[in-house]
């Protein structure tokens, strides 16, 4: 039997960032054990990585707004602290985000969304199309409206998570490449029948949290469901950069005939295009999704036609009935931190900070009652 002070189940962005916060709080890295058969292989690997508390605002999701804004405010400090530990790239870019509407109805949509954002005191403003195209000459001249959001930025989730993983391993955090199947008290049973014991357990493995039993009575209290999202990756040819320049330099989010699409230029010369949202049985990239994403993205940024196609991938987001995460200490010795749905990257700074504080017995100083992991059993 292996013993440790802190056992983290899950090595996606939530689990890795939680481990980082524990180390930063003074926990001996050798007393942290992260359990995951394939680190950085789930939703984190496919995610867009937008730190977009304003652009991500949706109607009737008011409880999410303060969480997203708080996490966005935490990210610069998180990036600075990680940057002081390692020089590995995180893919962070701080250019503003543009939100555009393809036709007149889409223009009405983004203006109504802008009114909602400004109603809640968020920093966003309408731009004349001429000014938007001055910022991003690669935008189509046929667009109907544009909004700029100065504070919405991005990281590259693969780079950021790999940076965390590299630092944690170098610092002495232990990793076990195996799945956890059950939690009994302070014992974690592993898929090979081994058992590890921890003073504090953190359940951070996304959709996999629904498969870990033993810590609850009756039905699993986590009403998690997979919401699939198709994502495309493109490469900008060097000759295109030399002759015409990059197709774009900042995140562009768009509505095309009311369909959302976003285009994300990375620091490594690639471009991510995403993302669909579907709840069906297709676990691979959906043909209709790939077709629609390419068509809509090219309508907004025509120069994407000249890029190289790298891959189409799909990820399963851990959705909850109310789109709020499950975050809280459910009993002595167990913290649940999962169900971040579309906001896993953005909310990772908040979720990790709060999760570590709960595990260390300190007050998070933020109201997380809306995120109660047991709320759907009551």
N, C-alpha and C positions, 0 to 999 in steps of 0.2 A: 504493500500500500504506500502510495506517494503522499506526502504531507506538504502543504503550503499555506501561506497566510491568505493569498488572494488567487482564486481560480476564475478565469474569464473564459466563458464558453462562446466562441465565435471570434474569428480574426478577419472580419470585414472592417470597414472604417469605424464603426461604433466600438467594437471590441479593442481594436488597436489604439484608438484615441483614448479610450478609458484606461488602458494600460499605461499610456504616456502620461496621463494626468496623475495616476497613482505614483509613478516614478517621480514626477515633478513635485508631488506633495511630500516626498521624502521616504516613500516605501522602498525598502531594499529590493532592487530588481530581481534578485535571486529568490525572493519570496512571492513572485508573481508567475503564474503558470497559465498560458493561453492554449486552449484546446480547440483545434479545428483541423479536419482532414485535408482541407485545401484553402489555405489563407488567400484572401483577396480574390475569390473566385465566384462570388455570388453577385448580388445587385451592385455592389461597389465596383466591380470590374466593368460593368456596362454603363454606369451612371454618367450623366452629362457633366456634373461637377459645378453647376452654377450656384454661386452664393447670392441668391436672388430673393431676398425677403419681400421686395416690392413687386417684382414681376410675377412672383408665384402666388400673389393674392388671388383668392377666388371668393365668389359670393357665398355667404352663409358659413364661412369658416373663421369667424371672428376669434374663437379661442386659440387658433394657430398663430395669429398675427404677432402677439407679443413674444411668443417662443421663437419665431423666425427672426424677428428684429433683434432679440437678445443674443441669439446665436451668431448673427452676422456681426454684431458689435464685439463678440468674443474672438472672432476669427483672426483679426490682425495680431492680437496678443499670442494666440496659439501658433500662428505662423512664425512670429518673431522668436518664440521660445524654442520651437523646433529648429528654426534656422540657426540658433546659437549652438545647437547640438550636432548638426550635420550640414554638409554643403550639398547633399543630394537634392535634385530639383523637385519641386512640388507642382510645377505647372501653373503657378499663381499668375494671373493677369488682372490688372486693376483698371483697365479701360471701362468706360461706362457701357451700359447695355442700351440697345435700341429696340423698341417694340414698334412694329409696323403693321399696317392693314393693307391687304392686297386690293380690295375693291371698296366701294362706297359703304356697303353694309359692315365690312370689317373695320372700316374707319370709325363708324359709329360705335362698334364694339369696344375698340381701344380707348375712345374718348369717354365712354361710360365707365370703363375700368379705371381710367385716370381719375375720374371724379371720385370713385370709391377710394382709391389710394390716397388722394389728397384729403378726403374727408377724415381719414385716419392719421393725418399728419405725416404722410410718407413723402419722400423727396422724389418727385417725378414731374416732368413738364412737357407740354406739347412742343414739337419742333416743326417749322416749315420744312416741306420736303426738300427744298433746295439746300437748306442747312444740313439736313440729315444726309443728303448725298455728298455734301462737302466733307462730312465726317467719314462717310463710307461711300466712295465713288462707285463701288461695285454693286450698290443697290439698284434695282430696276427703276427706271424713270416713270413707270406706270403705277406706282403705289398710290394709295389714297390718303394715308395719314401716317404720322410718326410721333413717337414719344421717346424721350431720353430719360434714363434712370441712372444718375451719376454713381450711386452707391452699390449697384448690383455688379458683382465681379465674378471671377471663376477660379477654380483650381482644376488640375487634371487628376481625377480620383485614383487612377492607376499609379501615377507618379507619387502623389501624396501618400497613399497607403504603402507603397514600396519604400518610401523614405521613412515612414514610421516603423515599418517592419525591420528595416536595416538598423535603425538606431536602437530599437528595443533589443534586438539580438546582440548587438555590440555591447549594450549596457549590461547584459546578463539575464534578461527576462527569458524564461524557459518556454519552449513551444512543444506541443505534442500533436503530431499529425494523425489524429484519430477523432472519431465522432463521440460525443457524449450522448448517452441514451436515457439516463435516469438520474434524478437527484433525490436522495434519501437523507433527510437531515442535512448534515454537512459533508455527506459522501456523494461523490459524482461517479456513477458507473459508466465505464467506457465500452465501446463496441466490442472490444476483445475480452471483456469480462474483468478487466482490471478495475480497481477502485482507487480514486484519489480523495483525500480529505482536505478541506479548506476551511479556514475561519470565516471567510466571506466568499460567496459565489456570485458571479455576475452572469446573467443569462442574456447574451447579446448576439445570438446567432440568427437574427432575421426570421425568415419563415421557419427555419429549423427549430425555433423555440417551441413550436407547436408539437414537435415530435419528442421533446424531452419531458418525460412524465415523472410521477412520483412526488413532486413538490406541492401538489394540490389534491384536494378531495373532490371526488365526483368528476364532472366534465372539465376538460381543459378550459381555464378562464380566458385564454387568449384567442379571440375571434379573428385569427389571422387568415388572410386569403391571398393567393398569388395574383397580382395584376401585372400582366406581361407588357413589356415595352420594347419595341424594335428600335435599334440604333444602327446608324451607318457610319463608317469611317472612310474618309477620302484623304488622298495625299495631293499636295500642291506641287506640280512639277517645277524643278528649279528653273527651267527655261521660261516658264510662265511668270515666275517672280521677276526674272531679269527683264522680260519684255513688257509685261503688263502690270506687274506688281501683284501682291496677294489679293485674292478675291475679296477679303475683308479682314479687319484687324480687331474687331470686338464682337461680342455676342450679339446676334440679331435674332430676336424672337418675333414671330409673325403669326397672324391669323389669315388664312387663305380660304375664302368661302367658309369661314367659321371653324376651319380645322387648324389646330395649333401646330406649329413647327418651329424648331430652333436650329440655328447654325452656329457652331462654336469653333473658332480658330484656336488651335493649340500652339503652345510654344515650341513643339517639335516638328512643325511644318505639316501637321495633319489637321483635318477638319472633321468634327463630329456633327452629324445631322440626326435629330431625333424629335420627338420620340412618340411612338404610338402608345395607346393605353387600351388594352383589351383583356377580357376575362373569358378565354376559351381554352381548348385543349391543345393548341399548337405550341409546343415547347421550343420549336425552332423559329427562325425569322419568317414572318408571314409575307407572302408574295404581295398581297394587296397593300400591306403596310410599307414595304420597301418601295413599291411603285409610287404610292402617294407621297411619301417623304421626299423622294428624289424630285418628283414633279413639282411639288409645292416649294421646295427649297430653291430649285432652279428658277422658278417664277419670281422669287424674291431676290435672289442673287444669281443672275444669269451666268456669270463666269464659272460657276461650279461645274458646268458642262465640260470644261477643259481640264478638270482634275482627274486623278486616277482613283479608281474604286479599290479600296483595300478589303473591306469586309462588311457583312451584315451580321449583327449579333442581336441576341435577345436576353433580357434579364427579367427576373420575377421580383417585383417590388412587394414587400410585406405590408399589405393593406389592412386597415381596421375599419369597422363600421362607420366611425365618425372621422376618419382620416387623422386622428390624433395618435401620437405614439403611446406605447405602454412603457411608462417610466416611473419607478418607485421601488421602495423597499417593502416587500410583501410580508416579510417576517424577519426575525433576527437571523442574520447570516445569508440572506438572499436578496439581491437587487435584480429587478427585471428591467431591461433596456432594449426594446425592440419595437417593431411596428411603425417604422418611420416613413413608410410609403414613398411618396415622390420626393420627400425632403431629407432623405438620409444624409446626404453630403452636407447640406446647409446646417441641419440640426446636430451634426456630429460634435461640434464644439460645445454646444449646450448640453447635449445628452451625456457626453463623456465627463464634462466638469461636474454635472449634477450626480451622475452615477458614482463617480469616485468620491464625492463628498458624502453621499449616502453610505457608501461602503466604509468610509473612515469615521462615520458617526458625527459629521459636522453638518450644520444646517446649510442647505443650498442658497438660502436667501431669496428664492424665487418661488412663486406659487405654482406648484406642479399638480395640484389636486385634479385638474382636468385630465391628467395623464395617468390616473390611477390604474394600475394593471388589472385590478379586479372589478372595474366599473361595469363590465358587461355581464357580470354574474348577479347583479343586484337589480 
